[in-house]
């Protein structure tokens, strides 16, 4: 893939930084499970928690493709850190940047961009996952503000958040049309981190359940407009799928890196040569889809189908590539001596988070049919 010089330089610098600073702690976080706090601080010091936001709001003023490349390179060496970075930027900050008032942007984005705290996105609930329109958390408007009750589950970085974008319904009878999004500060009375999940992989990433008990938030905490929450979180997920695609691309590249290192000074069988070649082709195809979606997003156009392409293909490629690498190398590949074992466990989330593979296929099929009708 031919990249403009600015991206070649950025990617080279990103690779060097990740290998020097992020990679040395990856095994430790995987084995013992502490949150990747030091890595997040290193990202903040580099400005990487605000890559795509304007400089006047404390960001780096770069584009979404640069951001996707950074997520890819971080995830290539430590997926727990890559997921933390992606969720903070695409889910915890983007909605404020895109839909927030001038006052909300000036209040929150500089803090989020410099890593004063992490931003998170509260959508998934115990009874509402793929069916995001079925959320049960409620908001009731009063003269003092909105009273929110409910819970959210599987929320990335929730224990370390300063702000949460919370989706709640003002009128459940209206279904998706009753949903409103709020910017909630975690110091608000009634906000509680109820439990922390223990997961198959991504041991260094924090995943927790949130509970809201008569949590009163100010009237000016509404993000966008009342009853516009469904549109807001659907567009947020649209861009977030690019970062999840980049996150999965990094793990797929980790599998390829492991194979290259292993076979570099060994004689390969015909089957092993085929395995290495197949993984290299699929990883490059995933990269093309992820970068293409990022480039289109940088034009300001909605990219639902392209984001679904990137997320679906990259996530399934990551799982497949890790499995192929393990099969080709043999038993040593499932030990802690090789990063592909960690990537194999970490990669499964990619097929589930921000829309399962089945949901991605539904989005793609719908858009393909729509485009076909419009072209007639």
C-alpha positions as CSV (number, residue, x, y, z in Angstrom):
1,X,0.0,0.0,0.0
2,X,1.4,3.4,-1.0
3,X,1.0,6.1,1.7
4,X,1.7,9.8,1.6
5,X,5.0,10.8,3.2
6,X,3.3,12.3,6.2
7,X,1.7,8.9,7.0
8,X,4.9,7.0,6.4
9,X,6.7,9.2,8.9
10,X,3.9,9.0,11.4
11,X,3.6,5.3,11.2
12,X,7.4,4.8,11.5
13,X,7.5,7.1,14.6
14,X,4.5,5.3,16.0
15,X,6.1,1.9,15.6
16,X,9.3,3.0,17.3
17,X,7.4,4.6,20.2
18,X,5.2,1.5,20.7
19,X,8.1,-0.9,20.7
20,X,10.1,1.2,23.1
21,X,7.4,2.3,25.5
22,X,4.3,0.1,25.3
23,X,5.5,-3.3,24.3
24,X,7.8,-4.0,27.3
25,X,4.8,-4.0,29.7
26,X,2.4,-6.0,27.6
27,X,3.2,-9.4,29.0
28,X,3.0,-8.1,32.6
29,X,-0.4,-6.6,32.0
30,X,-1.6,-9.9,30.4
31,X,-0.3,-12.1,33.2
32,X,-1.2,-10.1,36.3
33,X,-4.0,-8.0,35.0
34,X,-3.4,-4.4,36.3
35,X,-4.9,-1.6,34.3
36,X,-2.6,-0.2,31.7
37,X,-2.3,3.1,33.6
38,X,1.4,3.8,32.8
39,X,0.7,3.2,29.1
40,X,-2.2,5.5,29.1
41,X,-0.1,8.2,30.8
42,X,2.6,7.7,28.1
43,X,-0.1,8.1,25.4
44,X,-1.3,11.3,27.1
45,X,2.2,12.8,27.3
46,X,2.6,12.1,23.6
47,X,-0.8,13.7,22.8
48,X,-2.3,10.5,21.5
49,X,-5.4,10.8,23.6
50,X,-6.4,13.7,21.4
51,X,-5.0,12.9,17.9
52,X,-8.0,13.9,15.8
53,X,-9.2,16.9,17.7
54,X,-8.4,20.5,16.8
55,X,-5.4,22.1,18.5
56,X,-7.6,24.9,19.9
57,X,-9.4,22.2,21.9
58,X,-6.1,20.6,23.1
59,X,-5.8,18.0,20.4
60,X,-3.1,17.3,17.9
61,X,-5.1,18.5,14.9
62,X,-4.4,15.4,12.9
63,X,-6.9,13.3,10.9
64,X,-8.8,10.1,11.4
65,X,-6.4,8.1,9.3
66,X,-3.5,9.1,11.6
67,X,-5.6,8.1,14.6
68,X,-6.4,4.7,13.1
69,X,-2.7,4.1,12.4
70,X,-1.9,5.0,16.0
71,X,-4.5,2.5,17.3
72,X,-3.1,-0.1,14.9
73,X,0.4,0.3,16.1
74,X,-0.5,0.4,19.8
75,X,-2.7,-2.7,19.5
76,X,0.1,-4.5,17.5
77,X,2.1,-4.7,20.8
78,X,-0.6,-4.4,23.5
79,X,-4.3,-4.7,22.6
80,X,-5.4,-3.8,26.1
81,X,-3.8,-0.3,25.6
82,X,-5.1,-0.1,22.1
83,X,-8.7,-0.8,23.2
84,X,-8.4,1.8,26.0
85,X,-7.2,4.4,23.6
86,X,-9.8,3.6,21.0
87,X,-12.7,3.6,23.4
88,X,-11.6,6.9,25.0
89,X,-11.2,8.7,21.6
90,X,-14.0,7.3,19.4
91,X,-16.6,6.6,22.1
92,X,-15.8,8.8,25.0
93,X,-14.8,12.0,23.2
94,X,-16.1,12.0,19.7
95,X,-19.8,12.4,20.6
96,X,-18.9,15.6,22.6
97,X,-16.8,16.9,19.7
98,X,-19.5,16.1,17.1
99,X,-22.7,16.8,18.9
100,X,-21.8,18.9,22.0
101,X,-22.4,22.6,22.5
102,X,-19.6,25.1,22.4
103,X,-19.7,25.2,26.1
104,X,-19.5,21.4,26.4
105,X,-16.6,21.1,24.0
106,X,-14.6,23.8,25.7
107,X,-15.2,22.3,29.1
108,X,-14.5,18.6,28.4
109,X,-12.5,18.0,25.3
110,X,-9.2,19.7,26.4
111,X,-9.3,17.6,29.6
112,X,-10.0,14.4,27.6
113,X,-7.4,15.2,25.0
114,X,-4.6,15.7,27.6
115,X,-5.6,12.7,29.6
116,X,-6.8,14.4,32.7
117,X,-9.2,11.5,32.9
118,X,-10.7,9.0,30.5
119,X,-14.0,9.3,28.7
120,X,-16.3,6.4,28.3
121,X,-19.5,5.5,26.5
122,X,-22.5,4.0,28.4
123,X,-24.8,2.1,26.0
124,X,-24.7,-1.7,26.5
125,X,-27.0,-2.9,29.3
126,X,-27.7,-6.4,30.8
127,X,-30.7,-6.8,28.6
128,X,-29.7,-4.5,25.6
129,X,-26.6,-5.4,23.6
130,X,-27.0,-5.8,19.8
131,X,-30.5,-4.3,20.2
132,X,-29.3,-0.9,21.2
133,X,-32.8,0.6,20.8
134,X,-34.0,-1.6,23.6
135,X,-32.2,0.2,26.5
136,X,-34.0,0.2,29.8
137,X,-32.2,3.0,31.6
138,X,-34.6,6.0,32.1
139,X,-34.3,9.7,32.5
140,X,-37.0,11.9,34.1
141,X,-36.9,15.6,33.6
142,X,-37.4,17.9,36.6
143,X,-37.0,21.6,37.3
144,X,-33.5,20.8,38.8
145,X,-32.3,18.6,36.0
146,X,-32.7,15.0,34.8
147,X,-33.0,12.0,37.2
148,X,-31.4,8.9,35.7
149,X,-31.9,5.4,36.8
150,X,-30.6,2.2,35.3
151,X,-27.3,0.3,34.6
152,X,-24.8,-0.3,31.9
153,X,-22.6,-3.3,31.5
154,X,-19.3,-4.2,29.7
155,X,-18.2,-0.5,29.7
156,X,-14.6,-0.1,28.7
157,X,-12.4,2.0,31.2
158,X,-15.4,2.7,33.4
159,X,-13.5,2.5,36.7
160,X,-11.1,5.2,35.5
161,X,-13.5,7.6,33.8
162,X,-14.2,11.2,34.5
163,X,-17.1,11.5,32.0
164,X,-19.6,9.0,30.7
165,X,-21.8,9.5,27.7
166,X,-25.0,7.9,29.0
167,X,-28.0,6.8,26.8
168,X,-31.3,6.8,28.6
169,X,-34.9,6.9,27.6
170,X,-37.2,9.8,28.4
171,X,-40.2,7.8,27.2
172,X,-39.8,4.0,26.8
173,X,-43.1,3.8,24.9
174,X,-41.4,5.6,22.1
175,X,-38.7,3.0,21.6
176,X,-35.6,4.4,19.9
177,X,-37.3,7.7,19.5
178,X,-37.4,8.2,23.2
179,X,-33.7,8.0,23.8
180,X,-31.6,10.9,24.9
181,X,-27.8,11.1,25.5
182,X,-26.3,12.9,28.5
183,X,-22.7,13.9,29.5
184,X,-22.4,12.6,33.1
185,X,-19.5,13.4,35.4
186,X,-18.5,10.4,37.4
187,X,-18.4,12.4,40.6
188,X,-22.1,12.9,40.4
189,X,-24.1,11.5,43.5
190,X,-25.9,8.3,42.4
191,X,-23.2,7.2,40.0
192,X,-21.5,3.9,41.0
193,X,-19.1,1.4,39.5
194,X,-20.8,-1.8,40.6
195,X,-18.4,-4.5,39.5
196,X,-15.4,-5.2,37.3
197,X,-15.5,-8.0,34.7
198,X,-12.9,-10.8,34.5
199,X,-12.4,-11.6,30.9
200,X,-10.9,-14.1,28.5
201,X,-8.4,-11.6,27.2
202,X,-7.6,-7.9,27.3
203,X,-6.5,-8.4,30.9
204,X,-5.0,-4.9,31.1
205,X,-8.2,-3.2,30.0
206,X,-10.8,-2.2,32.5
207,X,-14.4,-3.4,31.9
208,X,-17.0,-2.6,34.4
209,X,-20.7,-2.3,35.2
210,X,-22.2,1.1,36.0
211,X,-25.3,1.7,38.1
212,X,-27.3,5.0,38.3
213,X,-29.5,5.4,41.3
214,X,-31.6,8.6,41.2
215,X,-28.6,10.3,39.7
216,X,-29.5,14.0,39.1
217,X,-27.6,15.7,36.3
218,X,-28.0,19.3,35.2
219,X,-30.3,20.4,32.4
220,X,-27.3,21.4,30.3
221,X,-25.9,17.9,30.4
222,X,-28.0,16.9,27.5
223,X,-25.8,16.0,24.5
224,X,-27.3,17.4,21.3
225,X,-31.1,17.5,21.7
226,X,-33.7,15.6,23.7
227,X,-34.9,12.5,21.9
228,X,-32.0,12.5,19.5
229,X,-29.9,10.0,21.4
230,X,-30.4,7.1,19.0
231,X,-29.0,9.0,16.1
232,X,-26.1,10.2,18.2
233,X,-25.0,6.9,19.4
234,X,-25.5,5.2,16.0
235,X,-23.2,7.7,14.3
236,X,-20.7,7.4,17.2
237,X,-20.6,3.6,16.7
238,X,-20.1,4.2,13.0
239,X,-16.8,5.9,13.5
240,X,-15.9,3.7,16.5
241,X,-15.9,0.7,14.2
242,X,-13.0,2.2,12.3
243,X,-11.0,2.2,15.5
244,X,-12.1,-1.3,16.4
245,X,-11.0,-2.3,12.9
246,X,-7.6,-0.7,13.5
247,X,-7.4,-2.4,16.9
248,X,-8.1,-5.8,15.2
249,X,-5.7,-5.0,12.4
250,X,-2.9,-4.5,15.0
251,X,-3.5,-7.9,16.4
252,X,-3.6,-9.5,13.0
253,X,-0.3,-7.8,12.3
254,X,1.0,-9.2,15.6
255,X,0.2,-12.7,14.3
256,X,2.1,-12.0,11.1
257,X,5.0,-10.5,13.0
258,X,5.3,-13.6,15.1
259,X,5.3,-15.9,12.0
260,X,8.0,-13.8,10.3
261,X,10.2,-13.8,13.4
262,X,9.8,-17.6,13.8
263,X,10.3,-18.6,10.2
264,X,13.0,-16.0,9.4
265,X,15.9,-18.3,10.0
266,X,14.1,-21.6,9.7
267,X,13.3,-23.8,6.7
268,X,9.6,-23.8,6.0
269,X,7.5,-26.6,4.7
270,X,5.2,-26.0,1.8
271,X,2.2,-25.8,4.2
272,X,4.0,-23.3,6.4
273,X,4.9,-21.2,3.4
274,X,1.2,-21.2,2.3
275,X,0.2,-20.2,5.9
276,X,2.6,-17.3,6.0
277,X,1.5,-16.0,2.5
278,X,-2.2,-16.4,3.3
279,X,-1.9,-14.4,6.5
280,X,0.2,-11.7,4.8
281,X,-2.5,-11.3,2.1
282,X,-5.4,-11.1,4.5
283,X,-3.7,-8.6,6.8
284,X,-2.9,-6.3,3.9
285,X,-6.6,-6.6,2.7
286,X,-7.8,-5.7,6.2
287,X,-5.4,-2.7,6.3
288,X,-6.8,-1.4,3.0
289,X,-10.4,-1.6,4.3
290,X,-9.5,0.1,7.6
291,X,-7.5,2.9,6.0
292,X,-10.2,3.4,3.3
293,X,-12.9,3.8,5.9
294,X,-10.8,6.3,7.8
295,X,-10.0,8.3,4.6
296,X,-13.7,8.6,3.7
297,X,-14.6,9.6,7.3
298,X,-12.0,12.4,7.0
299,X,-14.1,13.8,4.1
300,X,-17.0,14.3,6.5
301,X,-19.2,11.7,4.8
302,X,-21.1,9.0,6.7
303,X,-19.4,5.6,6.1
304,X,-21.7,3.0,7.7
305,X,-21.0,0.3,5.1
306,X,-17.3,1.0,4.8
307,X,-17.0,1.0,8.6
308,X,-18.8,-2.3,8.7
309,X,-16.5,-3.7,6.0
310,X,-13.5,-2.7,8.0
311,X,-14.7,-3.9,11.4
312,X,-16.1,-7.2,10.1
313,X,-13.1,-8.1,7.9
314,X,-10.4,-7.0,10.4
315,X,-12.0,-8.7,13.4
316,X,-12.4,-12.0,11.6
317,X,-9.0,-11.7,10.1
318,X,-7.4,-11.2,13.5
319,X,-9.0,-14.3,15.0
320,X,-8.2,-16.4,11.9
321,X,-4.6,-15.1,11.6
322,X,-3.8,-15.8,15.2
323,X,-5.1,-19.3,14.8
324,X,-3.1,-19.9,11.6
325,X,0.0,-18.6,13.3
326,X,-0.4,-20.9,16.2
327,X,-1.0,-23.9,14.0
328,X,2.0,-23.2,11.8
329,X,4.4,-22.6,14.6
330,X,3.2,-25.3,17.0
331,X,3.0,-25.8,20.8
332,X,5.4,-23.0,21.6
333,X,3.0,-20.5,20.1
334,X,0.4,-21.1,22.9
335,X,2.9,-20.2,25.6
336,X,3.6,-16.8,27.1
337,X,6.9,-16.8,25.2
338,X,5.1,-15.6,22.1
339,X,2.7,-12.6,21.9
340,X,0.4,-14.4,19.5
341,X,-1.1,-16.4,22.3
342,X,-2.1,-13.2,24.0
343,X,-3.4,-11.7,20.8
344,X,-5.5,-14.9,20.2
345,X,-7.4,-14.3,23.4
346,X,-7.6,-10.5,23.0
347,X,-8.9,-10.7,19.4
348,X,-12.2,-12.4,20.3
349,X,-13.7,-9.1,21.5
350,X,-13.3,-7.6,18.0
351,X,-16.0,-10.0,16.7
352,X,-18.4,-8.9,19.5
353,X,-17.8,-5.3,20.6
354,X,-19.4,-2.3,18.8
355,X,-21.7,-4.6,16.9
356,X,-21.2,-8.3,16.4
357,X,-20.2,-9.9,13.1
358,X,-23.8,-10.8,12.5
359,X,-24.9,-7.1,13.0
360,X,-22.1,-6.0,10.6
361,X,-23.4,-8.3,7.9
362,X,-26.9,-7.0,8.4
363,X,-25.7,-3.4,8.0
364,X,-23.7,-4.3,4.9
365,X,-26.6,-6.3,3.3
366,X,-29.0,-3.4,3.9
367,X,-26.6,-0.8,2.3
368,X,-25.8,-3.0,-0.6
369,X,-29.5,-3.4,-1.5
370,X,-30.1,0.3,-1.0
371,X,-27.3,1.2,-3.3
372,X,-28.5,-1.3,-5.9
373,X,-32.0,0.3,-5.9
374,X,-30.6,3.8,-6.1
375,X,-28.4,2.9,-9.1
376,X,-31.4,1.5,-11.1
